[in-house]
């Protein structure tokens, strides 16, 4: 606290010297800075302005905004807070950005050869765990449908090969 008092005395001396050297500034009232631990005293003038703005309706806010832009010579469009070098950095990001690599695939049964339907049903039954012949028949007849999902590329290729051998037309998604 002792250093605070010393600082205040120094500021008062500086104000006194400034008012003597520059008399045009002596009429301005300078407020003393408040310590960080004390609550900040808000300006009555600013509080009045905030309250007045808060009581405006939407049309009045738009008019106020236009008037402020005109008075302060601000452009109508909002200004970007990005530096001049940002577009270059964005282009570099696009070039450097890694391409999205698909790691999860699914095999979809599109249609099948009717003459090889029985073989396809047996193959689907053996590939799909917990499926009996009736369920496999209903599954095959409901084509187009996803046979298996969340496979890696090799597993999806093997499954597609196995189904194509028994007369299915499949695709990997």
SULZI-V614179 format. One record per backbone hydrogen bond with DSSP energy under -1.0 kcal/mol. CO is the residue of the C=O (numbers start at 0). NH is the residue of the N-H. E is the energy in kcal/mol with one decimal. If there is no record, write none. Layout:
co=CO nh=NH e=E
co=CO nh=NH e=E
This chain:
co=0 nh=4 e=-1.9
co=1 nh=5 e=-1.9
co=2 nh=6 e=-2.3
co=3 nh=7 e=-2.2
co=4 nh=8 e=-2.2
co=5 nh=9 e=-2.2
co=6 nh=10 e=-2.3
co=7 nh=11 e=-2.4
co=8 nh=12 e=-2.2
co=9 nh=13 e=-2.5
co=10 nh=14 e=-2.7
co=11 nh=15 e=-2.3
co=12 nh=16 e=-2.6
co=13 nh=17 e=-2.8
co=14 nh=18 e=-2.5
co=15 nh=19 e=-1.5
co=16 nh=20 e=-2.4
co=17 nh=21 e=-3.3
co=21 nh=24 e=-1.6
co=42 nh=46 e=-2.2
co=43 nh=47 e=-2.2
co=44 nh=48 e=-2.1
co=45 nh=49 e=-2.7
co=46 nh=50 e=-2.4
co=47 nh=51 e=-2.4
co=48 nh=52 e=-2.5
co=49 nh=53 e=-2.4
co=50 nh=54 e=-1.2
co=52 nh=55 e=-1.4
co=56 nh=60 e=-2.1
co=57 nh=61 e=-2.0
co=58 nh=62 e=-2.3
co=59 nh=63 e=-2.6
co=60 nh=64 e=-2.6
co=61 nh=65 e=-2.3
co=62 nh=66 e=-2.5
co=63 nh=67 e=-2.6
co=64 nh=68 e=-2.3
co=65 nh=69 e=-2.2
co=66 nh=70 e=-2.9
co=67 nh=71 e=-2.7
co=68 nh=73 e=-2.5
co=82 nh=85 e=-1.3
co=84 nh=88 e=-1.9
co=85 nh=89 e=-2.3
co=86 nh=90 e=-2.1
co=87 nh=91 e=-2.3
co=88 nh=92 e=-2.2
co=89 nh=93 e=-2.0
co=90 nh=94 e=-1.9
co=91 nh=95 e=-2.7
co=92 nh=96 e=-2.4
co=104 nh=150 e=-3.1
co=105 nh=172 e=-3.1
co=106 nh=146 e=-2.8
co=106 nh=147 e=-1.0
co=107 nh=170 e=-1.9
co=108 nh=144 e=-2.0
co=110 nh=168 e=-3.1
co=112 nh=115 e=-1.4
co=113 nh=116 e=-1.3
co=115 nh=119 e=-2.0
co=116 nh=120 e=-2.5
co=117 nh=121 e=-2.2
co=118 nh=122 e=-2.2
co=119 nh=123 e=-2.8
co=120 nh=124 e=-2.4
co=121 nh=125 e=-2.0
co=122 nh=126 e=-2.1
co=123 nh=127 e=-2.5
co=127 nh=130 e=-1.1
co=131 nh=135 e=-2.5
co=132 nh=136 e=-2.5
co=133 nh=137 e=-2.4
co=134 nh=138 e=-2.4
co=135 nh=139 e=-2.6
co=136 nh=140 e=-2.3
co=139 nh=142 e=-1.4
co=144 nh=108 e=-3.2
co=147 nh=106 e=-2.5
co=150 nh=104 e=-3.2
co=151 nh=155 e=-2.3
co=152 nh=156 e=-2.2
co=153 nh=157 e=-2.4
co=154 nh=158 e=-2.4
co=155 nh=159 e=-2.2
co=156 nh=160 e=-2.4
co=157 nh=161 e=-2.3
co=158 nh=162 e=-2.0
co=159 nh=163 e=-2.6
co=160 nh=164 e=-2.1
co=162 nh=167 e=-2.1
co=163 nh=166 e=-1.7
co=166 nh=112 e=-2.4
co=168 nh=109 e=-2.6
co=168 nh=110 e=-1.3
co=170 nh=107 e=-3.0
